[in-house]
């Protein structure tokens, strides 16, 4: 499923979420458009859920500059 933020120009390339998920050393991470890497997560499903949460927060301007999510224990 491709997503585009409401403020993104229509002529920009749409990226698929799968391009944002990365597995490294047995843990999962996701990359943000803001240039951060969030994680680690125990599973790909957990990383996908947290990415969805991150996108919803970014869409509603609920993230502050330099602030990621405290996600995994």
C-alpha positions as CSV (number, residue, x, y, z in Angstrom):
1,X,0.0,0.0,0.0
2,X,1.4,3.4,-1.0
3,X,0.8,6.5,1.1
4,X,1.3,10.2,0.5
5,X,1.1,12.9,3.2
6,X,-1.5,15.5,2.5
7,X,1.1,18.3,1.9
8,X,3.2,16.3,-0.5
9,X,3.1,17.5,-4.2
10,X,1.2,15.2,-6.4
11,X,4.1,14.8,-8.9
12,X,6.5,13.4,-6.3
13,X,7.3,9.7,-6.3
14,X,5.2,7.7,-4.0
15,X,7.2,5.4,-1.8
16,X,6.0,2.1,-0.5
17,X,6.2,1.3,3.2
18,X,8.1,-1.9,2.5
19,X,11.0,0.4,1.4
20,X,11.1,1.9,4.9
21,X,11.5,-1.4,6.8
22,X,14.9,-2.8,7.4
23,X,16.1,-5.9,9.2
24,X,19.6,-5.6,10.8
25,X,21.2,-8.0,13.3
26,X,17.9,-9.9,13.9
27,X,16.0,-6.7,14.8
28,X,13.6,-4.6,12.6
29,X,13.8,-0.8,12.1
30,X,11.9,1.7,9.9
31,X,13.3,4.8,8.2
32,X,11.4,8.1,8.3
33,X,11.1,10.8,5.7
34,X,12.6,13.1,8.3
35,X,15.8,11.0,8.1
36,X,15.7,9.1,11.3
37,X,15.8,5.4,11.9
38,X,13.4,4.1,14.5
39,X,13.7,0.8,16.4
40,X,14.7,-1.8,17.2
41,X,11.6,-3.9,17.0
42,X,11.3,-7.6,17.7
43,X,9.3,-8.4,14.5
44,X,8.4,-7.0,11.1
45,X,4.8,-6.8,12.2
46,X,5.7,-4.6,15.2
47,X,7.9,-2.4,13.0
48,X,5.0,-2.0,10.6
49,X,2.5,-1.1,13.4
50,X,4.9,1.5,14.8
51,X,5.5,2.9,11.4
52,X,1.7,3.3,11.0
53,X,1.6,5.1,14.3
54,X,4.5,7.4,13.3
55,X,2.9,8.3,10.0
56,X,-0.4,9.1,11.8
57,X,1.4,11.3,14.3
58,X,3.4,13.1,11.6
59,X,0.3,13.6,9.5
60,X,-1.4,15.4,12.5
61,X,1.7,17.4,13.4
62,X,2.1,15.5,16.6
63,X,5.9,15.0,16.3
64,X,8.4,17.6,17.4
65,X,11.7,18.2,15.6
66,X,14.4,15.9,16.8
67,X,11.9,13.7,18.6
68,X,11.3,10.1,17.6
69,X,9.1,7.6,19.3
70,X,10.2,5.6,22.3
71,X,9.1,2.3,20.9
72,X,10.8,-0.9,21.9
73,X,11.8,-2.2,25.3
